Amino acid sequence: MTGAVVFDVDETIGVTTEAAQIPKQRGEQLLDSAVRYAEERHWDVFPGTWLEAVDGRERCSCGTADCPLPGGHAVKPDWATLATGSGVGARRMWSKQPKSSILLPTGRTFDAIEVPEAAGFLALARMERMELTLGPVTCTPDRRMFFFVLPGASAKVPDLIRKLGWTPASLDLTTRGEGHYVAAPPTRIGGRGAVQWARRPTPANRWLPDAEELISALAYACGREAAESRARRQ
C-alpha cells in the first residue's frame, strides 16, 4: 500500500427549501479535510462562516439576510491572523465550530488564478494536450475555477497577459494573492452546492506550476469565451 494522499470530497448535492432536507456539511468531514490540508499539503487554513437552517431556508451564520457568499467567507476582518499551518491547530479550531467553511489564504504557499468555469475547462483540456504540469484546481458553485500556482502570480500575471496581446481588463481572469483567500472542498456555499476539486491534490502535483506556465492557455480560453459571449449578444 502506498502513502498517496487522497482527498475524498462529496459531490455537489441539490438543495430544497425544506429545513429537514437541507444538506448538511458533515462536521467530521470538514474537520478532517482542514487537518489534511494543513498536515499533508502544508497549506494554511482558517475557519469561515457556515450555513444555518432558519425558517426552512439556508442562511449564513454572519446573520446578513442577503449575504452574497453564504457559508463561504471570513468571519472577522483579522482572518489572516487566525490562519494556521498546524494540523493540531486546525483540529482545535474546527472542533470548536465543526460546520465552519474551510478557507485557504492565498499569497503564502500558493496564489490562485480565477477564471470562468467554461474557460477553465477549455484551458484544462488544452493544458492536458500540451502535457503541462498542473497544480490543484477547484470549481465553485458559482461556476468559477481556481488554478493553484506558485506565490507571486498576482504581481506578474498582468504583464504576462499584455505580452500575449490582451489587456488585463478585457479578460475575465484575475489572481488572488496576499490578503485574499479561496474556499476549499467540501465547503458548501448557500443553496448552490459545494466547492469541488476539478484536479485533486495528489503527490504528483505537490510542486506547483508557475503562473507563466499556465497563463497562455488560460488567457486564450478566456479570450475565446469573451468573444463567444459578445457574439451571443449581437
C-alpha positions in Angstrom: 0.0 0.0 0.0 1.4 3.4 -0.9 1.3 6.6 1.1 -0.6 8.5 -1.6 -2.7 11.4 -0.3 -6.4 11.0 -1.1 -8.9 13.8 -0.7 -12.3 12.3 -0.6 -15.0 15.0 -1.1 -18.7 14.7 -1.6 -20.2 15.6 -4.9 -22.4 18.7 -5.2 -25.9 18.0 -3.8 -29.1 19.9 -4.7 -30.8 21.8 -2.0 -34.5 22.0 -1.3 -36.2 24.7 0.8 -37.4 22.2 3.5 -35.4 22.7 6.6 -35.3 19.0 7.4 -33.8 18.2 3.9 -31.2 20.9 3.8 -27.9 19.1 3.1 -25.5 19.1 6.0 -21.8 19.8 5.9 -20.7 16.8 7.9 -18.6 18.3 10.7 -16.2 15.4 10.8 -15.5 15.7 7.1 -14.8 19.4 7.3 -12.5 18.9 10.3 -10.6 16.0 8.7 -10.2 17.9 5.4 -8.9 21.0 7.1 -6.4 18.9 9.1 -5.3 17.1 5.9 -4.7 20.3 4.1 -2.5 21.6 6.9 -0.6 18.4 7.5 -0.3 16.9 4.1 -0.1 19.9 1.8 1.3 22.4 4.4 -1.4 24.9 3.4 -2.6 27.5 6.0 -6.2 27.1 6.8 -8.8 29.1 8.8 -12.5 28.6 9.6 -15.0 30.8 7.9 -18.8 31.2 8.2 -21.2 28.3 8.0 -24.7 27.6 6.9 -27.7 27.5 9.3 -31.3 26.5 8.7 -33.6 29.4 9.5 -37.4 29.1 8.8 -36.8 26.4 6.2 -34.0 28.3 4.4 -30.3 28.3 4.4 -28.8 31.4 5.9 -25.2 32.4 6.5 -24.0 32.4 10.1 -23.0 36.1 9.6 -26.6 37.0 10.0 -26.8 39.1 6.8 -30.1 38.2 5.0 -28.7 38.9 1.6 -25.2 37.7 2.2 -23.5 37.3 -1.3 -21.4 34.3 -0.2 -23.4 32.4 2.5 -21.3 30.0 4.4 -18.1 30.8 2.4 -16.5 33.9 3.7 -14.3 35.1 6.6 -15.9 35.7 10.0 -13.7 38.6 11.0 -11.6 41.3 9.3 -8.5 39.9 11.0 -8.9 36.5 9.5 -5.3 36.5 8.3 -4.1 36.3 12.0 -6.2 33.2 12.6 -4.8 31.0 9.8 -2.6 28.1 10.8 -0.5 25.5 9.0 -0.6 23.2 12.0 -2.8 20.1 11.9 -3.2 20.4 15.7 -4.3 24.0 15.4 -6.8 23.2 12.6 -8.3 20.4 14.6 -8.7 22.7 17.6 -10.5 25.4 15.5 -12.9 23.1 13.7 -13.6 21.2 17.0 -15.0 24.5 18.3 -17.2 25.1 15.3 -17.4 21.9 13.2 -19.7 23.4 10.5 -17.2 26.2 9.6 -16.2 26.5 5.9 -12.6 25.8 5.1 -10.8 28.9 3.8 -7.2 28.9 2.4 -5.2 32.2 2.5 -3.5 32.9 -0.9 -0.2 34.6 -1.2 1.5 32.2 1.2 2.1 28.7 -0.1 0.2 29.4 -3.3 -1.6 32.0 -5.4 -4.8 31.2 -7.3 -5.7 32.3 -10.9 -9.5 32.7 -11.2 -11.4 32.2 -14.5 -15.0 31.4 -15.5 -15.8 27.7 -15.4 -16.3 27.4 -19.2 -12.9 28.9 -19.9 -11.3 26.9 -17.1 -12.4 23.5 -18.6 -11.4 24.6 -22.1 -8.0 25.6 -20.7 -7.7 22.3 -18.8 -8.2 20.3 -22.0 -5.6 22.4 -23.8 -3.1 22.0 -20.9 -3.5 18.3 -21.0 -2.9 18.2 -24.7 0.2 20.3 -24.1 1.2 17.9 -21.2 1.6 20.8 -18.8 2.2 20.1 -15.1 -0.9 21.3 -13.2 -1.5 22.0 -9.6 -4.8 21.5 -7.8 -7.8 23.2 -9.4 -11.1 24.0 -7.7 -14.5 24.5 -9.2 -17.1 26.6 -7.2 -20.9 26.5 -7.2 -21.0 30.0 -8.9 -19.2 28.5 -11.9 -15.7 29.8 -11.2 -12.4 27.9 -11.3 -9.2 28.5 -9.4 -5.9 27.2 -10.6 -3.3 26.9 -7.8 0.1 28.3 -8.8 3.3 29.4 -7.1 3.1 32.6 -5.0 3.9 35.8 -6.9 1.3 35.3 -9.6 -0.6 38.4 -8.7 2.4 40.6 -9.4 3.3 39.1 -12.8 0.0 38.0 -14.4 -1.0 41.5 -15.7 2.3 41.9 -17.6 2.1 38.3 -18.9 -1.3 39.0 -20.3 -0.1 42.1 -22.1 2.8 40.2 -23.6 0.3 37.8 -25.1 -1.6 40.7 -26.8 -4.5 41.2 -24.5 -5.3 43.9 -22.0 -5.9 42.6 -18.5 -9.3 44.4 -18.3 -10.5 42.6 -21.5 -10.3 39.2 -19.9 -12.3 37.7 -17.1 -9.1 36.5 -15.4 -7.9 37.6 -12.0 -5.5 36.4 -9.4 -5.7 36.0 -5.7 -2.6 36.6 -3.7 -1.6 38.1 -0.4 -4.6 39.5 1.5 -7.1 37.1 -0.2 -8.3 33.6 0.2 -10.2 30.8 -1.5 -12.8 28.3 -0.2 -11.7 24.7 -0.2 -13.7 21.5 -0.7 -16.0 20.3 0.8 -17.3 23.8 1.8 -20.9 24.4 0.8 -21.9 27.8 -0.3 -25.6 28.6 0.2 -28.1 26.6 -1.8 -25.7 26.5 -4.8 -23.7 23.4 -3.9 -20.2 22.6 -2.8 -16.7 23.6 -3.8 -15.2 20.6 -5.6 -11.8 19.6 -7.0 -11.6 19.7 -10.8 -8.0 18.5 -10.2 -7.4 17.0 -6.7 -4.3 17.5 -4.6 -2.1 14.5 -5.1 1.6 13.7 -4.5 2.2 14.2 -8.3 1.1 17.9 -8.1 2.6 18.8 -4.7 5.1 21.0 -6.6 3.0 23.8 -8.1 3.5 25.4 -11.6 4.5 29.0 -12.1 1.7 31.2 -13.4 3.8 31.8 -16.6 3.4 28.1 -17.5 -0.4 28.3 -17.5 -1.2 31.8 -18.5 -1.1 31.3 -22.2 -3.8 28.5 -22.1 -5.9 30.4 -19.6 -5.7 33.7 -21.4 -6.6 32.0 -24.7 -9.6 30.3 -23.2 -10.8 33.5 -21.5 -10.4 35.4 -24.8 -12.4 32.8 -26.7 -15.1 32.9 -24.0 -15.3 36.7 -24.2 -15.5 36.6 -28.0 -18.3 34.0 -27.9 -20.1 36.0 -25.3 -20.0 39.1 -27.4 -21.3 37.1 -30.4 -24.2 35.8 -28.4 -25.2 39.4 -27.5 -25.3 40.6 -31.1 
